[in-house]
């Protein structure tokens, strides 16, 4: 299996940043935030980035066709219910 999506913390001047990094090592997105004292901005930004990275890795592992296969399977089941008069 190819490397997973990851993230890295960085700084750009006075702004803190999280970089979302592709399996190939390319920065795909940057989330900037101010790390103000007395706030939870850094923790919230990290949680957002971890959510995105985890979602990308889950999607990558499941495969892009999984979503479409699920939709098609559910559409067929609904079509059968309608044909049998169970759903309208």
N, CA, C and O atoms as a Tinker XYZ file with bonds, in Angstrom:
   352  protein
     1  N      0.849000   -1.189000    0.000000    73     2
     2  CA     0.000000    0.000000    0.000000    64     1     3
     3  C      0.884000    1.237000    0.000000    63     2     4     5
     4  O      1.918000    1.288000    0.665000    81     3
     5  N      0.459000    2.205000   -0.743000    73     3     6
     6  CA     1.171000    3.468000   -0.841000    64     5     7
     7  C      1.134000    4.199000    0.503000    63     6     8     9
     8  O      0.278000    3.923000    1.344000    81     7
     9  N      2.060000    5.125000    0.695000    73     7    10
    10  CA     2.074000    5.917000    1.921000    64     9    11
    11  C      0.732000    6.601000    2.133000    63    10    12    13
    12  O      0.032000    6.905000    1.167000    81    11
    13  N      0.369000    6.844000    3.381000    73    11    14
    14  CA    -0.901000    7.521000    3.661000    64    13    15
    15  C     -0.781000    9.037000    3.503000    63    14    16    17
    16  O      0.315000    9.587000    3.401000    81    15
    17  N     -1.942000    9.690000    3.487000    73    15    18
    18  CA    -1.964000   11.144000    3.584000    64    17    19
    19  C     -1.493000   11.500000    4.990000    63    18    20    21
    20  O     -1.797000   10.786000    5.947000    81    19
    21  N     -0.762000   12.585000    5.118000    73    19    22
    22  CA    -0.248000   13.010000    6.414000    64    21    23
    23  C     -0.423000   14.515000    6.556000    63    22    24    25
    24  O     -0.966000   15.176000    5.671000    81    23
    25  N      0.041000   15.043000    7.676000    73    23    26
    26  CA     0.061000   16.492000    7.851000    64    25    27
    27  C      1.318000   16.887000    8.596000    63    26    28    29
    28  O      1.946000   16.073000    9.273000    81    27
    29  N      1.672000   18.151000    8.458000    73    27    30
    30  CA     2.847000   18.681000    9.139000    64    29    31
    31  C      2.513000   20.073000    9.660000    63    30    32    33
    32  O      1.716000   20.801000    9.068000    81    31
    33  N      3.127000   20.421000   10.759000    73    31    34
    34  CA     2.944000   21.736000   11.369000    64    33    35
    35  C      4.076000   22.635000   10.900000    63    34    36    37
    36  O      5.224000   22.204000   10.795000    81    35
    37  N      3.742000   23.879000   10.621000    73    35    38
    38  CA     4.755000   24.844000   10.207000    64    37    39
    39  C      4.378000   26.244000   10.640000    63    38    40    41
    40  O      3.355000   26.458000   11.292000    81    39
    41  N      5.214000   27.187000   10.269000    73    39    42
    42  CA     4.957000   28.583000   10.607000    64    41    43
    43  C      5.311000   29.434000    9.404000    63    42    44    45
    44  O      6.312000   29.187000    8.731000    81    43
    45  N      4.486000   30.441000    9.133000    73    43    46
    46  CA     4.704000   31.362000    8.034000    64    45    47
    47  C      4.615000   32.764000    8.609000    63    46    48    49
    48  O      3.523000   33.318000    8.735000    81    47
    49  N      5.738000   33.331000    8.952000    73    47    50
    50  CA     5.719000   34.634000    9.612000    64    49    51
    51  C      5.112000   34.493000   10.990000    63    50    52    53
    52  O      5.621000   33.757000   11.835000    81    51
    53  N      4.021000   35.203000   11.210000    73    51    54
    54  CA     3.363000   35.141000   12.515000    64    53    55
    55  C      2.231000   34.127000   12.550000    63    54    56    57
    56  O      1.637000   33.901000   13.604000    81    55
    57  N      1.927000   33.518000   11.420000    73    55    58
    58  CA     0.823000   32.558000   11.366000    64    57    59
    59  C      1.327000   31.128000   11.507000    63    58    60    61
    60  O      2.370000   30.761000   10.966000    81    59
    61  N      0.569000   30.339000   12.242000    73    59    62
    62  CA     0.826000   28.903000   12.339000    64    61    63
    63  C      0.102000   28.233000   11.173000    63    62    64    65
    64  O     -0.915000   28.736000   10.694000    81    63
    65  N      0.624000   27.114000   10.729000    73    63    66
    66  CA     0.031000   26.407000    9.601000    64    65    67
    67  C      0.068000   24.899000    9.824000    63    66    68    69
    68  O      0.962000   24.365000   10.481000    81    67
    69  N     -0.927000   24.239000    9.259000    73    67    70
    70  CA    -0.885000   22.794000    9.101000    64    69    71
    71  C     -0.950000   22.528000    7.603000    63    70    72    73
    72  O     -1.817000   23.059000    6.910000    81    71
    73  N     -0.036000   21.710000    7.110000    73    71    74
    74  CA    -0.006000   21.331000    5.705000    64    73    75
    75  C     -0.555000   19.917000    5.582000    63    74    76    77
    76  O     -0.105000   19.009000    6.281000    81    75
    77  N     -1.521000   19.731000    4.700000    73    75    78
    78  CA    -2.024000   18.395000    4.381000    64    77    79
    79  C     -1.193000   17.899000    3.206000    63    78    80    81
    80  O     -1.116000   18.552000    2.165000    81    79
    81  N     -0.573000   16.736000    3.384000    73    79    82
    82  CA     0.419000   16.253000    2.427000    64    81    83
    83  C     -0.068000   14.958000    1.774000    63    82    84    85
    84  O     -0.517000   14.032000    2.449000    81    83
    85  N      0.034000   14.922000    0.448000    73    83    86
    86  CA    -0.390000   13.743000   -0.319000    64    85    87
    87  C      0.587000   12.592000   -0.095000    63    86    88    89
    88  O      1.689000   12.799000    0.413000    81    87
    89  N      0.182000   11.376000   -0.475000    73    87    90
    90  CA     1.088000   10.231000   -0.352000    64    89    91
    91  C      2.392000   10.416000   -1.145000    63    90    92    93
    92  O      3.416000    9.818000   -0.816000    81    91
    93  N      2.340000   11.239000   -2.173000    73    91    94
    94  CA     3.533000   11.497000   -2.985000    64    93    95
    95  C      4.422000   12.587000   -2.391000    63    94    96    97
    96  O      5.500000   12.866000   -2.917000    81    95
    97  N      3.969000   13.207000   -1.287000    73    95    98
    98  CA     4.769000   14.240000   -0.629000    64    97    99
    99  C      4.434000   15.663000   -1.032000    63    98   100   101
   100  O      5.149000   16.592000   -0.657000    81    99
   101  N      3.362000   15.852000   -1.788000    73    99   102
   102  CA     2.966000   17.181000   -2.253000    64   101   103
   103  C      2.013000   17.824000   -1.253000    63   102   104   105
   104  O      1.097000   17.170000   -0.755000    81   103
   105  N      2.230000   19.113000   -0.958000    73   103   106
   106  CA     1.294000   19.840000   -0.105000    64   105   107
   107  C      0.015000   20.073000   -0.896000    63   106   108   109
   108  O      0.028000   20.722000   -1.942000    81   107
   109  N     -1.090000   19.538000   -0.384000    73   107   110
   110  CA    -2.383000   19.659000   -1.057000    64   109   111
   111  C     -3.173000   20.854000   -0.557000    63   110   112   113
   112  O     -3.912000   21.482000   -1.316000    81   111
   113  N     -3.018000   21.167000    0.720000    73   111   114
   114  CA    -3.773000   22.266000    1.326000    64   113   115
   115  C     -3.012000   22.767000    2.542000    63   114   116   117
   116  O     -2.229000   22.042000    3.155000    81   115
   117  N     -3.263000   24.019000    2.870000    73   115   118
   118  CA    -2.664000   24.627000    4.055000    64   117   119
   119  C     -3.783000   25.255000    4.871000    63   118   120   121
   120  O     -4.583000   26.031000    4.349000    81   119
   121  N     -3.833000   24.917000    6.142000    73   119   122
   122  CA    -4.798000   25.523000    7.055000    64   121   123
   123  C     -4.018000   26.443000    7.979000    63   122   124   125
   124  O     -3.163000   26.001000    8.747000    81   123
   125  N     -4.329000   27.735000    7.890000    73   123   126
   126  CA    -3.638000   28.733000    8.703000    64   125   127
   127  C     -4.481000   29.086000    9.917000    63   126   128   129
   128  O     -5.710000   29.052000    9.866000    81   127
   129  N     -3.807000   29.426000   11.006000    73   127   130
   130  CA    -4.515000   29.848000   12.211000    64   129   131
   131  C     -3.578000   30.675000   13.069000    63   130   132   133
   132  O     -2.356000   30.605000   12.932000    81   131
   133  N     -4.169000   31.456000   13.953000    73   131   134
   134  CA    -3.408000   32.208000   14.946000    64   133   135
   135  C     -3.416000   31.400000   16.229000    63   134   136   137
   136  O     -4.469000   30.959000   16.689000    81   135
   137  N     -2.252000   31.210000   16.799000    73   135   138
   138  CA    -2.151000   30.478000   18.059000    64   137   139
   139  C     -2.187000   31.491000   19.203000    63   138   140   141
   140  O     -1.176000   31.764000   19.851000    81   139
   141  N     -3.376000   32.037000   19.429000    73   139   142
   142  CA    -3.553000   33.057000   20.469000    64   141   143
   143  C     -3.488000   32.434000   21.853000    63   142   144   145
   144  O     -4.093000   31.389000   22.092000    81   143
   145  N     -2.762000   33.063000   22.764000    73   143   146
   146  CA    -2.747000   32.565000   24.145000    64   145   147
   147  C     -4.156000   32.566000   24.738000    63   146   148   149
   148  O     -4.942000   33.484000   24.504000    81   147
   149  N     -4.453000   31.540000   25.496000    73   147   150
   150  CA    -5.749000   31.459000   26.159000    64   149   151
   151  C     -6.879000   30.956000   25.280000    63   150   152   153
   152  O     -8.033000   30.947000   25.708000    81   151
   153  N     -6.566000   30.534000   24.044000    73   151   154
   154  CA    -7.602000   29.988000   23.159000    64   153   155
   155  C     -7.257000   28.539000   22.824000    63   154   156   157
   156  O     -6.153000   28.061000   23.086000    81   155
   157  N     -8.226000   27.867000   22.245000    73   155   158
   158  CA    -7.978000   26.495000   21.799000    64   157   159
   159  C     -7.835000   26.429000   20.282000    63   158   160   161
   160  O     -8.098000   25.392000   19.673000    81   159
   161  N     -7.417000   27.542000   19.674000    73   159   162
   162  CA    -7.314000   27.602000   18.216000    64   161   163
   163  C     -6.381000   26.532000   17.647000    63   162   164   165
   164  O     -6.698000   25.904000   16.637000    81   163
   165  N     -5.233000   26.325000   18.293000    73   163   166
   166  CA    -4.280000   25.331000   17.787000    64   165   167
   167  C     -4.871000   23.926000   17.862000    63   166   168   169
   168  O     -4.743000   23.148000   16.917000    81   167
   169  N     -5.507000   23.603000   18.961000    73   167   170
   170  CA    -6.109000   22.273000   19.121000    64   169   171
   171  C     -7.247000   22.070000   18.125000    63   170   172   173
   172  O     -7.404000   20.982000   17.571000    81   171
   173  N     -8.035000   23.109000   17.900000    73   171   174
   174  CA    -9.142000   22.999000   16.942000    64   173   175
   175  C     -8.614000   22.834000   15.522000    63   174   176   177
   176  O     -9.141000   22.033000   14.751000    81   175
   177  N     -7.570000   23.594000   15.173000    73   175   178
   178  CA    -6.984000   23.471000   13.837000    64   177   179
   179  C     -6.403000   22.075000   13.645000    63   178   180   181
   180  O     -6.585000   21.468000   12.589000    81   179
   181  N     -5.706000   21.561000   14.657000    73   179   182
   182  CA    -5.139000   20.210000   14.566000    64   181   183
   183  C     -6.261000   19.173000   14.418000    63   182   184   185
   184  O     -6.136000   18.241000   13.623000    81   183
   185  N     -7.333000   19.325000   15.163000    73   183   186
   186  CA    -8.459000   18.387000   15.064000    64   185   187
   187  C     -9.071000   18.424000   13.665000    63   186   188   189
   188  O     -9.420000   17.380000   13.114000    81   187
   189  N     -9.204000   19.622000   13.087000    73   187   190
   190  CA    -9.738000   19.748000   11.726000    64   189   191
   191  C     -8.843000   19.025000   10.722000    63   190   192   193
   192  O     -9.323000   18.284000    9.863000    81   191
   193  N     -7.538000   19.252000   10.843000    73   191   194
   194  CA    -6.589000   18.633000    9.920000    64   193   195
   195  C     -6.595000   17.112000   10.077000    63   194   196   197
   196  O     -6.569000   16.385000    9.084000    81   195
   197  N     -6.629000   16.633000   11.313000    73   195   198
   198  CA    -6.665000   15.185000   11.535000    64   197   199
   199  C     -7.932000   14.569000   10.961000    63   198   200   201
   200  O     -7.890000   13.464000   10.420000    81   199
   201  N     -9.054000   15.265000   11.071000    73   199   202
   202  CA   -10.308000   14.781000   10.495000    64   201   203
   203  C    -10.189000   14.651000    8.978000    63   202   204   205
   204  O    -10.589000   13.639000    8.403000    81   203
   205  N     -9.640000   15.673000    8.338000    73   203   206
   206  CA    -9.483000   15.656000    6.880000    64   205   207
   207  C     -8.535000   14.538000    6.454000    63   206   208   209
   208  O     -8.841000   13.783000    5.531000    81   207
   209  N     -7.388000   14.429000    7.122000    73   207   210
   210  CA    -6.400000   13.405000    6.774000    64   209   211
   211  C     -6.976000   12.005000    6.991000    63   210   212   213
   212  O     -6.786000   11.121000    6.156000    81   211
   213  N     -7.668000   11.804000    8.092000    73   211   214
   214  CA    -8.280000   10.490000    8.348000    64   213   215
   215  C     -9.331000   10.153000    7.299000    63   214   216   217
   216  O     -9.431000    9.005000    6.867000    81   215
   217  N    -10.117000   11.149000    6.886000    73   215   218
   218  CA   -11.129000   10.917000    5.851000    64   217   219
   219  C    -10.471000   10.567000    4.519000    63   218   220   221
   220  O    -10.926000    9.658000    3.825000    81   219
   221  N     -9.412000   11.274000    4.158000    73   219   222
   222  CA    -8.698000   10.968000    2.915000    64   221   223
   223  C     -8.119000    9.558000    2.943000    63   222   224   225
   224  O     -8.200000    8.830000    1.954000    81   223
   225  N     -7.539000    9.176000    4.068000    73   223   226
   226  CA    -6.968000    7.829000    4.175000    64   225   227
   227  C     -8.046000    6.752000    4.143000    63   226   228   229
   228  O     -7.840000    5.696000    3.546000    81   227
   229  N     -9.185000    6.999000    4.773000    73   227   230
   230  CA   -10.287000    6.030000    4.744000    64   229   231
   231  C    -10.830000    5.885000    3.326000    63   230   232   233
   232  O    -11.106000    4.773000    2.875000    81   231
   233  N    -10.981000    7.006000    2.625000    73   231   234
   234  CA   -11.468000    6.979000    1.248000    64   233   235
   235  C    -10.483000    6.230000    0.353000    63   234   236   237
   236  O    -10.875000    5.431000   -0.497000    81   235
   237  N     -9.192000    6.509000    0.566000    73   235   238
   238  CA    -8.152000    5.856000   -0.232000    64   237   239
   239  C     -8.158000    4.349000   -0.001000    63   238   240   241
   240  O     -8.015000    3.571000   -0.944000    81   239
   241  N     -8.323000    3.941000    1.244000    73   239   242
   242  CA    -8.312000    2.520000    1.580000    64   241   243
   243  C     -9.542000    1.810000    1.022000    63   242   244   245
   244  O     -9.443000    0.687000    0.526000    81   243
   245  N    -10.701000    2.464000    1.103000    73   243   246
   246  CA   -11.945000    1.853000    0.625000    64   245   247
   247  C    -12.000000    1.819000   -0.893000    63   246   248   249
   248  O    -12.606000    0.920000   -1.474000    81   247
   249  N    -11.381000    2.776000   -1.527000    73   247   250
   250  CA   -11.396000    2.852000   -2.977000    64   249   251
   251  C    -12.507000    3.755000   -3.460000    63   250   252   253
   252  O    -13.590000    3.781000   -2.876000    81   251
   253  N    -12.247000    4.498000   -4.524000    73   251   254
   254  CA   -13.234000    5.461000   -5.015000    64   253   255
   255  C    -14.518000    4.828000   -5.516000    63   254   256   257
   256  O    -15.551000    5.496000   -5.554000    81   255
   257  N    -14.483000    3.557000   -5.903000    73   255   258
   258  CA   -15.688000    2.914000   -6.429000    64   257   259
   259  C    -16.648000    2.467000   -5.339000    63   258   260   261
   260  O    -17.809000    2.175000   -5.624000    81   259
   261  N    -16.184000    2.410000   -4.097000    73   259   262
   262  CA   -17.031000    1.939000   -3.005000    64   261   263
   263  C    -18.289000    2.780000   -2.875000    63   262   264   265
   264  O    -19.383000    2.239000   -2.713000    81   263
   265  N    -18.147000    4.090000   -2.943000    73   263   266
   266  CA   -19.303000    4.982000   -2.834000    64   265   267
   267  C    -20.298000    4.705000   -3.952000    63   266   268   269
   268  O    -21.496000    4.585000   -3.697000    81   267
   269  N    -19.818000    4.603000   -5.179000    73   267   270
   270  CA   -20.709000    4.389000   -6.311000    64   269   271
   271  C    -21.371000    3.017000   -6.252000    63   270   272   273
   272  O    -22.544000    2.880000   -6.598000    81   271
   273  N    -20.633000    2.008000   -5.820000    73   271   274
   274  CA   -21.213000    0.673000   -5.677000    64   273   275
   275  C    -22.331000    0.675000   -4.643000    63   274   276   277
   276  O    -23.356000    0.022000   -4.837000    81   275
   277  N    -22.143000    1.398000   -3.554000    73   275   278
   278  CA   -23.172000    1.492000   -2.518000    64   277   279
   279  C    -24.412000    2.185000   -3.055000    63   278   280   281
   280  O    -25.530000    1.733000   -2.812000    81   279
   281  N    -24.224000    3.277000   -3.781000    73   279   282
   282  CA   -25.360000    4.013000   -4.352000    64   281   283
   283  C    -26.116000    3.133000   -5.337000    63   282   284   285
   284  O    -27.345000    3.086000   -5.308000    81   283
   285  N    -25.398000    2.441000   -6.202000    73   283   286
   286  CA   -26.049000    1.573000   -7.191000    64   285   287
   287  C    -26.811000    0.444000   -6.501000    63   286   288   289
   288  O    -27.941000    0.138000   -6.881000    81   287
   289  N    -26.202000   -0.176000   -5.494000    73   287   290
   290  CA   -26.857000   -1.269000   -4.762000    64   289   291
   291  C    -28.141000   -0.770000   -4.099000    63   290   292   293
   292  O    -29.168000   -1.446000   -4.149000    81   291
   293  N    -28.086000    0.405000   -3.482000    73   291   294
   294  CA   -29.282000    0.941000   -2.815000    64   293   295
   295  C    -30.350000    1.338000   -3.824000    63   294   296   297
   296  O    -31.541000    1.164000   -3.569000    81   295
   297  N    -29.930000    1.869000   -4.969000    73   295   298
   298  CA   -30.900000    2.247000   -5.998000    64   297   299
   299  C    -31.606000    1.007000   -6.546000    63   298   300   301
   300  O    -32.814000    1.033000   -6.782000    81   299
   301  N    -30.854000   -0.078000   -6.747000    73   299   302
   302  CA   -31.470000   -1.317000   -7.230000    64   301   303
   303  C    -32.462000   -1.859000   -6.211000    63   302   304   305
   304  O    -33.555000   -2.297000   -6.571000    81   303
   305  N    -32.080000   -1.829000   -4.937000    73   303   306
   306  CA   -32.976000   -2.328000   -3.886000    64   305   307
   307  C    -34.246000   -1.494000   -3.828000    63   306   308   309
   308  O    -35.340000   -2.038000   -3.672000    81   307
   309  N    -34.111000   -0.173000   -3.953000    73   307   310
   310  CA   -35.287000    0.696000   -3.936000    64   309   311
   311  C    -36.160000    0.422000   -5.157000    63   310   312   313
   312  O    -37.386000    0.396000   -5.050000    81   311
   313  N    -35.535000    0.219000   -6.315000    73   311   314
   314  CA   -36.285000   -0.097000   -7.531000    64   313   315
   315  C    -37.084000   -1.381000   -7.381000    63   314   316   317
   316  O    -38.222000   -1.468000   -7.842000    81   315
   317  N    -36.486000   -2.378000   -6.734000    73   315   318
   318  CA   -37.196000   -3.635000   -6.502000    64   317   319
   319  C    -38.371000   -3.433000   -5.553000    63   318   320   321
   320  O    -39.436000   -4.016000   -5.759000    81   319
   321  N    -38.194000   -2.618000   -4.520000    73   319   322
   322  CA   -39.286000   -2.350000   -3.581000    64   321   323
   323  C    -40.430000   -1.635000   -4.283000    63   322   324   325
   324  O    -41.598000   -1.954000   -4.060000    81   323
   325  N    -40.097000   -0.674000   -5.124000    73   323   326
   326  CA   -41.139000    0.054000   -5.857000    64   325   327
   327  C    -41.872000   -0.903000   -6.797000    63   326   328   329
   328  O    -43.098000   -0.865000   -6.893000    81   327
   329  N    -41.118000   -1.761000   -7.489000    73   327   330
   330  CA   -41.734000   -2.720000   -8.414000    64   329   331
   331  C    -42.651000   -3.692000   -7.687000    63   330   332   333
   332  O    -43.645000   -4.148000   -8.251000    81   331
   333  N    -42.327000   -4.009000   -6.450000    73   331   334
   334  CA   -43.145000   -4.931000   -5.660000    64   333   335
   335  C    -44.222000   -4.214000   -4.858000    63   334   336   337
   336  O    -44.952000   -4.842000   -4.091000    81   335
   337  N    -44.321000   -2.895000   -5.037000    73   335   338
   338  CA   -45.354000   -2.129000   -4.340000    64   337   339
   339  C    -45.070000   -1.900000   -2.870000    63   338   340   341
   340  O    -45.974000   -1.536000   -2.118000    81   339
   341  N    -43.823000   -2.106000   -2.442000    73   339   342
   342  CA   -43.487000   -1.927000   -1.027000    64   341   343
   343  C    -43.168000   -0.476000   -0.708000    63   342   344   345
   344  O    -43.460000   -0.003000    0.390000    81   343
   345  N    -42.578000    0.227000   -1.649000    73   343   346
   346  CA   -42.211000    1.634000   -1.426000    64   345   347
   347  C    -42.792000    2.467000   -2.553000    63   346   348   349
   348  O    -42.981000    1.988000   -3.671000    81   347
   349  N    -43.066000    3.693000   -2.246000    73   347   350
   350  CA   -43.600000    4.578000   -3.287000    64   349   351
   351  C    -42.788000    5.831000   -3.358000    63   350   352
   352  O    -43.076000    6.708000   -4.173000    81   351
